[in-house]
Amino acid sequence: MAELRHIGKDAPRMGARDIVTGRAKYAQDLRRPRMLYAKVLRSPYAYAKILDIDVSRALELPGVEAVLTYKNAPDWGIGMPTNHKKMLSDTVHFVGDAAALIAAQTEDIAEEARDLIEVTYEPMKPILSIEEALAEDAPQLYPEIPGNISPAKPFADQHMAFNSVYLGDVKKGFEEADVVVENVSVLDNAQNPLPPESPGVIAEWEGEYLTVRGSMSSSGLCKMMNAPCMKIPISNMRVIPAYVGGSYGSKHFSSQGLIILYASALAKATSRPVGLFYDREEHFTVQTGRMNSIGHYKIGMKKDGTVTAIQGDWTGESGACHGEQYLIVGVGLISQPILAQSKNVDITGRCVVTNRMCSGAFRGYGYLENGVHISNALYKALEKIDMDPYTYFCKNRLKVDDEFFHAYMCSGIHKCAGPDPLALLQAGAEAFHWEEKWKGYGAPTSEEGNKIRAVGMGLCGQTDTGENAAQENVQLNFDGGVVVYCAATEFGPGTRDVVRKIAAEELNVQLEMVQVTPSDSISVPYDWGSTGSRSTYAMGSSVLMAAKSAKAQLLQKASHILQCPPEALETRDGLITIQGHPEACIPWIAAIGFNQCITGVGEFPGAYNVAIHQAQYIEIEVDKETGKITVVEQICSTDCGRVVNPTALKGQLDGYFPGIDLALREETVWDDEGRILTANMIDYKTRTWNDMPKHQNVVLETPPKADVPFGAFGGGEPSLAPGIPAITLALYNATGVWFNNYPVTPNVILDALKAKKS
């Protein structure tokens, strides 16, 4: 692979000095002239009717500027395809749902006013699980969602649904199988993404135009999803992201928009800017959780590992509002061809509404959940034919030019444009010494006293790295400077540095000569945003096209001056030279003109053909006396085409551990009334850096068949997903028990060992 000037080399990160010196402005740091502060009065009940609400004492408090309830609030709502979840309603739908909104001159006054509001509730029986939502006698939470099963079309004018894959003849496929297995697995913890920064926004109206500032990672998507909720044209909404203190998917448009609607309604009522900043408890209890789901899968397999048929029923929990959950299902369905290719497929996903907080985007968007469900059934089938998963995945991988069905955005049948995952499977297995450690299904690697060691592996992937169209512009200034107009927001993974390097590489200029605009939605071309692992492939391709267009214009202008064809010219660091004759050169200003610029426009149509694969190999130790599970070693093997930012990629891959902790320790505990009991960083058991196991990243760089920018297409996001299947298999090999509900905590281990013994 040819060495490039900037791609693949570490460089000082844009904004890094501001972050480490405290000058970076996050949402909580923002202030506007005459800004008011908002607080939300939240329901103590999961499902209740508001019989009466008295705000008179709150309005009498000096410094209170507005109090909104369902009686005087705008008729705004969220949800897809209809805005069924009203911003304020006479019915509350989860613990923490808004009963009233307060705007005051200080946060203290707003909090005091909140305590003065008196609400009389009539509690009703809540729905707190998927099973309860589907019961025949279940209350119907919304008239727009009959049977509590959300419509399968997220967009009303959509001609297809995102929730199903039908190929071939599954009945015939099962008849041809040598073994058939069924399995039910459950992810029901509502794990919170927990970025370090709690959400915050400031809303400000100027006539009919709304400006929102705050912790949003995707300015374009934020506009598209929220403006219709407020019944204003998308063009009338401006989004200015601040520095984002981590997103993990949960801030791409701020939790189905509720926080934005709250602040915007109060800003409209007061004709002043209004800031609303959640505290940590609100972050835990009302922002978003991961989509809980139940997967019932049936797999038919021949003795050589060929999957003859796969049938699935996958149900996800939307929580109190159905919004993007079918998008999550659509993306999640792409895990099937990566894990279990078959000519006969019948998988249906569905989403139900309940009286728990909204679910939403989280790293591993859908394919983590569905990958767990498929893998749990797959491993049981492989046990029956006595084929280890590494051998199976090597034989049945998604290869270049293999066809697969992609349900997301109804995009249909695609051909895989690589790269082939065989090399990363082999490299990971070699680094882990898989063949030495694997002893068979239900067989530990070693046993000494009460300590049992065993190994497992998992594979995951996604094929939406180029999802949705992207538009970016690149401007060449007469002084040799470059400006990239791009909607990329900085929220952790270094996306802005990626597009900067792509532009600098194509234009052959010093990295310091390239600026990337803030992702202010009014000053950059519309783009879906930094979400879904699409930044490097989709946004990067658009930036590369724009840079090439600007460069072509520059060389065309210079060709008249240097009297040679444009193809004989090259550019470096603000100069244009004749190839092979560096002494014959002119500065950009000679071609562009004083005080002028050249603008290149890039437009990428979107693609669903390049798969990110990641394999994880894990060794665990189980203590039979205490039930404690220790991760001894973990190997992460991935192929990203070409590394753009080495250190940033390492940071992404080192973030694998929440995946294994979804299997082992991270749990949101609810009581019978729908309240979260672990809404703090003490009771919610996240792993600290002191608990990190031995870990190694194996990173390959195999250019895909697809035309991606300098061979790069991303690689960081999937690192959460393979951990749960790998842990599940390792636990089975250590204990002889298949675990299908998560997390598997020490008490679960002890109960299983006791039951097995008896």
C-alpha positions in Angstrom: 0.0 0.0 0.0 1.5 3.3 -1.1 2.5 5.7 1.7 0.6 8.9 1.8 1.5 12.3 3.2 -1.2 12.7 5.9 -3.4 9.6 5.8 -2.3 7.0 8.4 -0.1 9.4 10.3 -0.9 10.9 13.7 -1.2 14.7 13.9 -2.3 17.1 16.6 -6.1 16.9 16.9 -8.2 19.9 16.0 -9.5 21.5 19.1 -7.3 19.3 21.4 -5.6 22.3 23.0 -8.9 23.9 23.8 -10.3 20.7 25.3 -7.3 20.0 27.6 -7.0 23.7 28.7 -10.7 24.1 29.4 -11.4 26.6 26.7 -13.7 24.3 24.7 -17.3 25.3 25.0 -19.7 22.5 25.8 -23.5 22.9 26.1 -23.3 23.6 29.8 -20.8 26.4 29.1 -23.0 28.3 26.6 -24.9 31.5 27.5 -27.0 33.9 25.5 -28.0 37.5 26.3 -31.1 37.6 28.5 -31.1 33.8 28.7 -33.6 32.1 31.0 -33.2 28.7 32.6 -35.6 25.9 32.3 -36.6 23.0 34.6 -39.0 20.2 34.0 -41.6 18.9 36.5 -41.5 15.2 36.0 -44.1 12.5 36.7 -43.6 10.1 39.6 -45.9 7.6 37.8 -45.2 5.4 34.8 -48.8 5.9 33.5 -51.3 8.3 34.9 -54.0 10.8 34.0 -53.5 14.4 35.2 -56.8 15.3 36.8 -55.7 18.8 37.9 -52.6 20.9 37.8 -52.2 24.2 39.8 -49.3 26.5 38.7 -50.5 29.6 40.4 -48.0 29.6 43.2 -45.2 29.0 40.8 -46.3 31.9 38.6 -46.3 34.2 41.6 -42.7 33.5 42.4 -40.5 36.5 41.5 -38.2 35.7 38.6 -40.5 33.1 37.0 -41.2 34.1 33.4 -43.4 31.2 32.1 -45.0 27.9 33.1 -46.3 25.6 30.5 -48.7 22.6 30.9 -50.8 20.7 28.5 -53.4 23.5 28.9 -51.2 26.3 27.3 -48.4 24.5 25.5 -48.0 24.3 21.7 -49.5 21.2 20.2 -46.1 19.7 19.5 -45.2 16.0 19.6 -42.6 13.5 18.7 -42.8 10.0 17.1 -42.8 8.3 13.7 -44.7 8.2 11.5 -47.2 10.3 13.6 -46.2 12.6 16.4 -48.2 10.5 18.9 -46.1 11.4 22.0 -47.1 14.9 22.8 -44.6 17.2 24.4 -47.1 18.0 27.2 -50.3 16.0 27.6 -53.0 15.3 30.2 -51.5 11.8 30.3 -48.0 10.9 31.4 -46.4 7.9 29.8 -43.3 7.0 31.9 -41.6 7.9 35.2 -39.9 11.2 34.4 -42.3 12.3 31.7 -43.0 16.0 31.7 -46.0 17.4 33.5 -44.9 21.1 33.4 -42.1 23.2 32.0 -40.7 26.3 33.9 -38.6 29.1 32.6 -37.0 31.5 35.2 -34.2 34.0 35.5 -32.0 31.5 37.4 -31.8 27.8 37.8 -32.5 28.1 41.5 -35.7 30.0 40.9 -36.8 27.5 38.3 -36.2 24.6 40.7 -38.1 26.5 43.5 -41.0 27.1 41.1 -41.1 23.5 40.1 -41.6 22.5 43.7 -44.6 24.9 44.0 -46.6 23.2 41.2 -49.4 20.9 42.5 -50.5 18.0 40.4 -53.3 15.5 41.0 -52.7 12.3 39.2 -54.9 9.3 38.6 -52.4 6.4 38.3 -53.2 3.7 35.7 -51.7 0.2 35.3 -48.5 0.6 33.3 -46.9 -1.6 30.6 -43.4 -2.3 31.7 -42.3 -5.1 29.4 -42.6 -6.4 25.8 -44.7 -9.3 27.0 -47.1 -7.0 28.8 -47.4 -4.7 25.8 -48.5 -7.7 23.6 -50.9 -9.2 26.1 -54.5 -9.4 25.0 -55.8 -7.3 28.0 -53.0 -4.7 27.7 -54.1 -1.0 27.8 -53.6 0.8 24.5 -51.1 3.6 25.1 -51.8 5.5 21.9 -54.7 5.4 19.5 -52.2 5.8 16.6 -50.5 2.5 17.7 -53.2 -0.2 17.9 -52.2 -3.3 19.9 -49.2 -1.3 21.1 -47.3 -2.5 18.0 -45.8 0.4 16.2 -46.4 0.9 12.4 -43.6 -0.7 10.4 -43.2 2.3 8.2 -41.2 5.0 9.9 -42.2 7.5 7.2 -45.8 7.9 6.1 -45.0 8.0 2.4 -42.7 5.0 2.4 -43.5 2.3 0.0 -41.8 -0.5 2.0 -41.2 -1.3 5.6 -37.8 -1.6 7.3 -38.6 -4.6 9.5 -38.4 -7.7 7.4 -36.3 -9.9 5.2 -37.9 -12.6 3.0 -35.8 -14.8 0.7 -36.3 -18.2 -0.8 -38.3 -21.0 0.9 -37.6 -21.5 4.6 -39.8 -24.6 4.8 -37.8 -26.3 2.1 -34.6 -25.1 3.7 -35.4 -26.7 7.1 -36.4 -29.9 5.3 -32.9 -30.0 3.8 -31.1 -29.4 7.1 -29.2 -32.0 9.0 -29.9 -30.2 12.3 -32.5 -27.6 13.3 -32.3 -25.6 16.5 -34.4 -22.9 18.1 -33.4 -20.4 20.7 -34.9 -17.4 22.6 -32.6 -14.7 24.0 -33.4 -11.5 25.8 -31.7 -8.2 26.1 -33.8 -6.4 28.7 -31.6 -4.0 30.7 -32.2 -0.6 29.0 -28.5 0.0 29.3 -27.8 3.8 29.2 -25.0 5.0 26.8 -23.7 7.3 29.6 -21.5 9.8 27.8 -19.6 11.9 30.3 -21.7 15.0 29.4 -25.4 15.2 30.2 -27.5 16.7 27.4 -28.1 20.4 27.2 -29.6 22.9 24.7 -30.4 26.6 24.3 -33.3 27.5 22.1 -33.8 31.0 20.7 -36.5 32.4 18.3 -36.1 35.2 15.9 -39.6 35.6 14.4 -40.4 32.3 12.8 -36.8 31.1 12.7 -35.5 28.9 15.5 -31.8 28.5 16.5 -30.8 25.6 18.8 -27.3 25.3 20.3 -26.1 22.5 22.4 -25.0 18.9 22.5 -26.1 17.5 19.2 -23.7 15.4 17.1 -25.6 15.7 13.8 -26.9 19.1 12.9 -28.6 18.1 9.7 -30.4 15.1 11.2 -31.4 17.2 14.2 -33.1 19.7 11.9 -34.8 17.0 9.9 -36.2 15.1 12.9 -37.2 18.1 15.1 -38.5 20.9 12.8 -41.6 18.8 11.7 -42.3 18.1 15.4 -42.7 21.8 15.9 -44.6 22.3 12.7 -42.0 24.6 11.1 -40.2 24.3 7.8 -36.9 22.5 8.1 -35.2 25.5 6.6 -36.5 27.6 9.5 -34.4 25.7 12.0 -30.7 26.4 12.6 -28.6 23.9 14.6 -25.3 25.0 16.1 -23.6 22.0 17.9 -21.2 22.8 20.7 -18.4 20.6 21.7 -20.1 17.3 22.4 -18.8 15.4 25.5 -19.4 11.9 24.0 -22.4 10.7 22.2 -22.3 6.9 21.6 -25.3 7.6 19.3 -27.5 9.1 22.1 -27.0 12.7 20.9 -27.4 12.5 17.2 -30.6 14.4 17.6 -31.1 14.6 21.3 -33.4 11.8 22.4 -36.2 12.0 19.9 -36.1 15.8 20.4 -37.9 16.2 23.7 -35.3 18.3 25.3 -35.3 20.5 22.2 -39.1 20.8 22.1 -39.1 21.8 25.8 -36.6 24.6 25.5 -38.1 25.8 22.2 -41.6 26.0 23.6 -40.4 28.0 26.6 -38.4 30.3 24.3 -41.4 31.0 22.2 -43.6 31.6 25.3 -41.1 34.1 26.8 -39.6 35.6 23.6 -36.2 35.0 25.2 -33.5 32.4 24.8 -34.0 29.5 27.1 -31.4 27.0 28.3 -32.3 23.5 29.5 -29.5 21.4 30.9 -30.2 17.9 32.3 -28.5 16.7 35.5 -27.0 13.2 35.8 -30.2 11.6 37.2 -32.2 13.0 34.3 -29.6 11.7 31.9 -30.1 8.2 33.4 -33.8 8.3 33.6 -35.3 10.3 30.7 -32.8 10.7 27.9 -32.6 7.3 26.1 -31.8 3.7 26.8 -30.7 0.9 24.6 -33.6 -0.8 22.8 -34.6 -3.9 24.8 -35.4 -6.9 22.6 -36.4 -10.5 22.5 -35.2 -12.7 19.6 -36.7 -16.1 18.8 -34.6 -17.7 16.1 -34.7 -21.0 14.3 -31.7 -22.2 12.2 -31.3 -25.1 9.9 -27.8 -26.3 9.1 -26.0 -29.0 7.2 -23.1 -31.0 8.7 -20.6 -28.9 6.6 -21.9 -25.7 8.3 -24.1 -24.5 5.4 -27.1 -22.6 6.8 -30.1 -24.0 4.9 -32.7 -21.7 6.5 -33.0 -19.1 9.1 -36.3 -17.9 10.6 -36.6 -15.1 13.2 -39.1 -13.2 15.2 -37.4 -10.1 16.7 -39.3 -7.8 19.0 -37.9 -4.5 20.2 -39.1 -2.1 22.9 -39.6 1.5 21.8 -40.5 2.7 25.3 -42.9 5.6 25.7 -42.4 6.9 22.1 -41.9 5.1 18.8 -39.5 7.0 16.7 -36.3 5.7 15.1 -36.6 2.2 16.5 -37.6 0.7 13.1 -34.4 2.3 11.7 -32.6 0.4 14.4 -34.3 -2.8 13.3 -33.5 -2.2 9.7 -29.9 -1.8 10.4 -29.9 -4.7 12.8 -31.2 -7.1 10.1 -27.9 -6.7 8.2 -26.2 -8.8 10.9 -27.9 -11.9 9.4 -25.9 -12.2 6.2 -22.7 -11.5 8.0 -23.4 -14.2 10.6 -25.5 -16.7 8.8 -25.8 -16.4 5.0 -28.6 -18.4 3.6 -30.8 -18.6 0.5 -33.8 -19.1 2.7 -34.6 -16.3 5.1 -37.8 -15.2 7.0 -37.1 -12.6 9.6 -39.6 -10.2 10.9 -38.9 -7.4 13.4 -41.5 -5.4 15.3 -41.5 -2.7 17.9 -43.9 -2.1 20.8 -44.6 0.9 23.0 -44.4 0.6 26.8 -44.4 2.9 29.8 -40.6 3.1 30.1 -38.3 5.9 28.9 -37.8 6.1 25.1 -35.2 3.8 23.6 -33.0 5.1 20.8 -29.6 5.2 19.1 -26.7 3.5 20.8 -23.4 2.3 19.4 -23.9 -1.0 17.6 -27.2 0.3 16.3 -29.5 -2.7 16.1 -26.8 -5.1 14.8 -25.6 -5.7 18.4 -29.0 -6.8 19.5 -29.9 -8.9 16.5 -26.3 -10.3 16.3 -26.7 -11.6 19.9 -30.0 -13.3 19.1 -28.7 -14.9 15.9 -25.3 -15.9 17.5 -27.0 -17.6 20.4 -29.0 -19.9 18.1 -26.1 -20.3 15.7 -23.7 -21.6 18.3 -26.2 -24.2 19.4 -26.4 -25.5 15.9 -22.7 -25.5 15.5 -22.4 -27.6 18.7 -24.7 -30.2 17.1 -22.4 -30.6 14.1 -19.2 -30.2 16.3 -17.8 -27.3 14.3 -16.1 -24.5 16.2 -17.2 -20.9 15.4 -13.9 -19.8 14.0 -13.9 -22.6 11.4 -17.6 -21.8 10.6 -17.0 -18.1 10.1 -14.0 -18.8 7.9 -16.1 -21.1 5.7 -19.3 -19.1 5.6 -18.1 -15.5 5.7 -19.6 -12.7 3.6 -17.1 -12.6 0.7 -16.5 -10.0 -2.0 -19.3 -10.0 -4.6 -21.6 -12.1 -2.4 -25.2 -10.8 -2.6 -27.1 -9.8 0.5 -30.3 -8.1 1.4 -30.3 -4.7 3.3 -33.6 -3.7 4.9 -32.5 -0.3 6.0 -33.9 2.5 3.9 -35.5 -0.2 1.8 -32.2 -0.4 -0.1 -32.7 -4.1 -1.3 -30.1 -6.5 -2.7 -26.5 -5.4 -2.8 -23.2 -7.0 -3.7 -20.5 -6.9 -1.0 -17.6 -4.7 -2.0 -15.3 -6.1 0.6 -12.9 -6.5 2.1 -13.0 -10.2 2.6 -13.0 -10.9 6.4 -11.0 -14.1 6.2 -7.7 -12.3 6.9 -9.0 -10.6 10.0 -10.5 -13.8 11.3 -7.2 -15.6 10.9 -5.1 -12.8 12.3 -7.2 -12.5 15.4 -7.2 -16.3 15.9 -3.4 -16.4 15.6 -2.8 -13.6 18.0 -5.2 -15.3 20.5 -3.8 -18.8 19.9 -7.4 -20.0 19.3 -6.6 -23.4 18.1 -4.5 -24.2 21.2 -7.1 -22.8 23.6 -10.3 -24.2 22.0 -11.2 -27.6 23.6 -14.7 -28.0 22.3 -18.2 -27.0 23.3 -18.9 -27.2 27.0 -15.1 -27.9 27.6 -13.0 -25.5 29.6 -9.5 -24.6 28.6 -8.2 -25.3 32.1 -9.5 -26.0 35.6 -7.5 -25.4 38.8 -9.3 -25.6 42.1 -12.4 -23.4 41.9 -11.1 -21.5 38.9 -12.3 -22.5 35.5 -10.9 -20.9 32.3 -12.6 -21.1 28.9 -12.7 -19.2 25.6 -15.2 -17.9 23.2 -15.4 -15.7 20.1 -17.9 -13.5 18.4 -18.2 -11.8 15.0 -20.2 -8.8 14.0 -20.5 -6.4 11.2 -22.5 -3.7 9.4 -22.9 -2.7 5.8 -24.2 0.8 6.2 -20.8 2.6 6.3 -21.8 4.7 3.3 -25.4 5.2 4.3 -27.3 8.2 2.9 -26.2 10.9 0.6 -23.5 13.4 1.6 -22.8 16.9 0.4 -19.7 18.9 1.3 -17.8 21.8 -0.3 -14.1 22.6 -0.4 -12.9 26.2 -0.9 -9.4 27.1 -2.1 -8.3 30.6 -1.0 -5.8 32.7 -3.0 -3.3 32.6 -0.2 -3.0 28.8 -0.3 -5.5 28.1 2.5 -8.2 25.5 2.3 -11.7 25.5 3.9 -13.8 22.3 4.2 -17.5 23.1 4.6 -18.7 20.0 6.3 -21.4 19.0 8.8 -19.0 16.8 10.8 -19.3 17.4 14.6 -16.6 16.6 17.1 -18.0 14.2 19.7 -15.0 11.9 20.3 -14.0 9.7 17.3 -12.0 12.5 15.4 -14.4 12.7 12.5 -13.4 16.3 11.7 -9.7 15.3 11.6 -10.6 12.6 9.0 -12.2 15.0 6.5 -9.4 17.5 7.1 -6.8 14.9 6.2 -8.7 13.7 3.1 -8.8 17.3 1.8 -5.1 17.9 2.6 -4.0 14.6 1.0 -5.8 15.3 -2.2 -4.7 18.9 -2.5 -1.2 18.1 -1.3 -1.0 20.9 1.3 0.2 21.1 4.8 -2.4 19.9 7.3 -2.2 23.3 9.1 -3.4 25.0 5.9 -6.8 23.2 6.0 -9.7 24.4 8.2 -13.0 22.6 8.8 -16.0 24.8 9.4 -18.1 24.4 12.5 -21.1 22.2 11.7 -23.5 25.1 11.9 -26.4 23.9 9.8 -26.9 27.3 8.2 -23.4 27.5 6.8 -22.6 24.0 5.6 -24.4 21.9 3.0 -27.1 19.6 4.3 -25.7 16.2 5.5 -27.2 13.4 7.5 -24.3 13.9 9.9 -21.6 12.1 11.9 -23.6 9.0 12.7 -23.9 5.4 11.8 -20.2 4.9 11.0 -20.7 6.8 7.8 -18.4 9.7 8.3 -15.2 8.3 6.7 -16.9 6.6 3.7 -19.9 8.9 3.0 -18.7 12.3 4.2 -15.1 11.5 3.3 -16.1 10.6 -0.3 -18.0 13.8 -0.7 -15.1 15.9 0.7 -12.7 14.1 -1.7 -15.0 14.8 -4.7 -15.2 18.4 -3.7 -11.4 18.7 -3.3 -10.8 17.0 -6.7 -13.3 19.5 -8.3 -11.6 22.5 -6.7 -8.2 21.1 -7.7 -9.3 20.6 -11.3 -10.5 24.2 -11.5 -7.3 25.5 -10.1 -5.1 23.5 -12.5 -7.3 24.5 -15.4 -6.7 28.2 -14.6 -3.0 27.6 -14.1 -2.7 25.8 -17.4 -3.2 29.0 -19.3 -0.5 30.8 -17.4 2.1 27.9 -17.5 1.0 27.0 -21.1 0.6 23.3 -20.6 -2.3 21.0 -20.2 -3.9 20.7 -16.7 -3.0 17.0 -16.5 0.7 18.0 -16.6 0.4 20.1 -13.5 0.5 19.3 -9.8 0.0 21.3 -6.7 1.9 21.4 -3.4 1.6 23.7 -0.4 0.0 26.6 -2.2 2.2 26.3 -5.3 1.4 24.9 -8.8 4.2 23.3 -10.7 4.8 21.4 -14.0 5.4 17.7 -13.3 9.1 17.0 -13.4 10.0 20.7 -13.5 9.6 22.0 -9.9 11.4 25.3 -10.9 8.5 26.2 -13.1 5.9 27.1 -10.5 3.4 29.8 -9.7 1.5 30.5 -6.4 -2.2 29.8 -6.2 -2.9 33.5 -6.2 -1.6 33.7 -9.7 -4.3 31.3 -10.9 -7.1 32.2 -8.5 -6.7 36.0 -8.4 -6.2 38.3 -5.5 -9.0 38.2 -2.9 -10.8 35.4 -4.7 -11.4 31.7 -4.2 -12.4 28.5 -6.0 -15.1 26.3 -4.6 -15.4 22.6 -5.4 -18.7 20.8 -4.7 -18.9 17.2 -3.6 -22.0 15.0 -3.6 -21.9 11.3 -2.6 -25.1 9.4 -3.4 -24.9 6.9 -0.5 -24.0 3.2 -0.6 -24.7 0.0 1.4 -22.0 -2.2 -0.1 -19.0 -2.1 2.2 -19.1 -4.2 5.4 -17.1 -3.5 8.6 -16.3 -6.8 10.2 -14.9 -7.3 13.6 -14.0 -10.5 15.5 -13.3 -10.8 19.2 -11.6 -13.6 20.9 -12.1 -13.7 24.7 -10.8 -15.9 27.6 -12.6 -15.7 30.9 -12.1 -17.2 34.3 -15.1 -18.3 36.4 -14.9 -18.7 40.2 -17.2 -21.6 41.1 -17.4 -20.4 44.8 -18.2 -16.8 44.3 -19.6 -16.7 40.7 -17.1 -13.9 39.8 -16.3 -13.7 36.1 -12.9 -12.2 35.2 -12.0 -11.4 31.6 -8.5 -12.7 31.3 -7.7 -11.6 27.7 -9.5 -10.1 24.8 -8.3 -9.7 21.2 -10.1 -7.4 18.8 -9.5 -8.0 15.1 -10.7 -5.6 12.5 -10.0 -4.3 9.0 -10.8 -0.7 8.1 -9.4 -0.5 4.6 -6.8 2.1 5.5 -6.1 3.7 8.9 -6.6 7.5 8.7 -6.0 8.5 12.4 -4.1 5.7 14.2 -4.5 7.0 17.7 -8.2 7.8 17.2 -8.9 4.3 15.9 -7.1 2.8 18.8 -9.4 4.8 21.1 -12.4 3.5 19.3 -11.3 -0.1 19.4 -10.2 0.2 23.1 -13.8 1.1 23.8 -14.8 -2.5 23.4 -15.4 -3.1 27.1 -19.0 -1.8 27.3 -19.9 -4.7 25.0 -18.5 -7.3 27.3 -20.1 -5.5 30.3 -23.5 -5.6 28.7 -23.0 -9.3 29.1 -21.5 -9.2 32.5 -22.3 -6.2 34.7 -24.1 -3.2 33.2 -27.7 -3.3 34.3 -30.5 -0.8 34.7 -32.7 -2.1 37.5 -36.4 -1.1 37.5 -38.9 -1.5 40.3 -42.5 -2.7 39.8 -43.7 0.8 39.3 -41.4 1.6 36.4 -38.8 3.6 38.3 -35.1 3.2 37.7 -33.2 2.2 40.9 -29.7 2.5 39.5 -29.7 6.1 38.3 -26.3 7.0 39.5 -22.7 6.1 38.8 -22.4 4.0 42.0 -25.3 1.6 41.5 -24.9 1.4 37.7 -21.9 -0.9 37.5 -19.7 0.4 34.7 -16.1 -0.8 34.4 -13.4 1.6 35.3 -10.0 1.8 33.7 -8.5 0.0 36.6 -10.6 -3.0 35.7 -9.5 -3.3 32.1 -8.5 -6.8 31.0 -5.4 -7.6 28.9 -6.4 -6.4 25.5 -4.8 -6.3 22.0 -6.0 -4.7 18.8 -5.2 -6.5 15.5 -5.8 -4.0 12.7 -5.6 -4.9 9.0 -5.6 -2.5 6.1 -7.1 -4.2 3.0 -8.4 -1.8 0.4 -12.0 -2.8 -0.5 -13.4 -3.2 -4.0 -15.5 -0.2 -3.5 -14.2 3.3 -4.3 -13.7 4.7 -0.8 -11.5 7.7 0.0 -7.8 6.5 -0.1 -9.0 3.0 0.7 -10.5 4.0 4.1 -14.1 3.3 5.2 -14.1 3.3 9.1 -13.8 0.6 11.7 -14.4 1.8 15.2 -18.1 1.5 16.0 -18.6 -2.3 15.9 -16.3 -3.0 18.8 -19.2 -3.3 21.3 -21.1 -5.9 19.4 -19.0 -9.2 19.3 -18.4 -9.2 23.0 -21.7 -10.6 24.2 -21.7 -13.7 21.9 -18.0 -14.3 22.8 -18.8 -14.1 26.5 -21.9 -16.3 26.1 -19.8 -19.0 24.4 -17.0 -18.8 26.9 -19.5 -19.1 29.8 -21.0 -22.2 28.2 -17.6 -23.8 27.8 -16.7 -22.9 31.5 -20.0 -24.0 33.1 -21.9 -26.2 30.6 -24.8 -23.8 30.8 -26.2 -21.6 28.0 -27.1 -18.1 29.2 -29.6 -16.2 27.1 -30.5 -13.3 29.4 -28.2 -10.5 30.3 -26.2 -9.4 32.2 -24.9 -12.7 33.6 -23.9 -11.5 37.1 -22.2 -13.7 39.8 -25.5 -14.6 41.5 -26.8 -15.8 38.1 -23.7 -18.0 37.7 -24.1 -19.5 41.2 -27.8 -20.2 40.7 -27.0 -21.9 37.4 -24.2 -24.0 38.8 -26.5 -25.0 41.7 -29.3 -26.0 39.4 -27.0 -28.0 37.2 -25.6 -29.9 40.1 -29.0 -30.7 41.5 
